[in-house]
Amino acid sequence: MSYQEWLKNEANQASLRQEELIVSVTGSIIDAMDRAQLSKADLAAKLGVSRSYITQILSGNRNMTLRTLADISHAIDHGVYFSLRPRVSSFLKVSS
């Protein structure tokens, strides 16, 4: 099965969109932590959770709730801004 054929499946498209969002959010958190010179252990201490929990969140292995995202953003002194907008271009678009 080709990649284009795989993408024609709605469930596969949904999975790919989920992974895109996870990578985008966790990447933004990691970038902000790097700029603030904040380690996973530091973030865990600020949130009162284990370092392994932070590792699971940032690796995408644990589902991050909006509450957790708000707590993390507060701990790293950042805000979260969200918007939905039409895709300009995407590798998810499948030609007929």
N, C-alpha and C positions, 0 to 999 in steps of 0.2 A: 504494500500500500504506500502510495506516495504521500508526501507531506500535505500537498493540496487536497488529496482525497481524505486524509485524516482530519483536516480542518473543516471539511464539509459537515462533519458530525457536530451537532449542537452541544453535546456534552463535552466534547474535546475543546470546543471554543470557550465554553464556560470555565473549564479547568485552566486553560491558558490565560484567560482574563484574571482569574483569581491569583495565579502565580505572578502575573505582571504587577498587580496591586501589592502583593506581599513584598516583592523585590523593591518596588518603589518606596514603600513606607519604611521597611527595615533599612534600606540603603540611606534614606534621609536621616534616620535616627543615628546610624553608625557615623555618618559624615558629621553630624552635629556633635556627637560624643568626641570624635577625633579633634574637631576644632576647639572643643572645651577641655581637651586633654583629660577626659573622663573615661576611666576603665569600666569594664562590665562589673567588676567588684565594687567600684565606687557607686555606680548606678544602683546596684543591688542594695547597697547599704542605705542609700537615700530613700529607696522604696520599701525597705524592710522585707526584702525577699532574698532568695538564694541567688548566687552567681549562676548556678545551673539553670534557674528559671529564666534569667535574662538571656543566657545563651540559647535556650530553646525558643524564646520569643524572637530574637534577632536572626535565628537561622530559619525561621518559618515553620519550625516543628511543633509549635504550640500556637493555638488560635489566640490572636490578640484582640481583646474587646476594645470598644471605644473608650471605656473607662480606663483601661490599662494604657492606651495611647495618651489619654489626657494626663494621667499620672506621670508617665515617662516624659512627656513634653514639659510638664511643670518642673520635674526634677532636673532637666537639662536647660531650664530657663528659655524655653522656646514656646511658640504658639503653634497651633495646628490650624491650617486653613484648607477648607475642602470645597471643591466645586465639581459639578458634573458638566461636561461639555461634549459636544460631538467630536468624534475622532477626525482629525485632519487626514491622517493616513495610518494604516496599520497593516501589519503582516497577517492580521486576522481576516482581512477582506479576501474573500475567495471568489475567483472568477468562475463563471459558469462553464 
